[in-house]
Amino acid sequence: MPVRDTPWSAGTPCWVDCQVDDPAKASEFYSTLFGWQIQGGEAEAGGYLMASKDGRSAAGIGPKPQPGMPSVWTTYFATDDSDSLATRITAAGGQVLMPPFDVLDAGRMAVVADTTGGVFGIWQARAHHGAGVYNEHGTYCWNELHTRQLDTAKQFYADVFDYTYTDAGDGTNMRYVMFTPPGGTEAVGGMNDDSLMPGDPMPTHWLTWFQFDGVDTAVERVAELGGTILMPTADSPFGRMAMVAGPQGEVFGLIDTSVRAG
């Protein structure tokens, strides 16, 4: 079981949480789907709920900071200094939507947007290091940016996090890159060029993928629990996958990386 007891390296996706209208109902959905144990919700924590898997932190569920915003899953990137990183984001052309602030003794965070409109969080760990379990059934395993301005996004994240990139698509039917932070030896996330995808364009967004052993079963369970199937189950070189939305509309991916084809 991949676990972590120390802060994540700077530039690494270190945490995910969803913002919904009704965190209690969302906790029922995700605890049934992923087998999470969910605690929290105290007023001093803003009603934020912490989900754990086998006793280790897995994800968060919280109320929307502003009424009327869509329900979403948010990806957070580790940083050693939220304030200086927020300054760097602004200098690179991004926006600071929620300036750095302390979250009790857990850490210091901000919510920002890149130059293509992709919203993400930054997390400076203190008592809460981020995900304590990952890359296994019922936990997040991959985070990727979907944008129609891939080159612009690559430049922004290289300026902010000093990423280097590795091409993973064929460049014609699929433009996809994986990013690696400085000093890293493995890619920690990806970016997809959505301009090559058919259908109506979606706004730039970060997509969270959760590992699920038996994706076909997961898709059936999502539908039974009131969720929506956005992309039916399909095989890929990365795993058998599907894209779904929770009952309150938050979009996420499901993938079984042990089943690969092509």
Secondary structure, 3 states (H helix, E strand, C coil): CCECCCCCCCCCEEEEEEEECCHHHHHHHHHHHHCCEEEECCHHHCCCEEEEECCEEEEEEEECCCCCCCCEEEEEEECCCHHHHHHHHHHCCCEEEEEEEEECCCEEEEEEECCCCCEEEEEEECCCCCCCECCCCCCEEEEEEEECCHHHHHHHHHHHHCCEEEECCCCCCCCEEEEECCCCCCCCEEEEEHHHCCCCCCCCEEEEEEECCCHHHHHHHHHHCCCEEEEEEECCCCCEEEEEECCCCCEEEEEECCCCCC
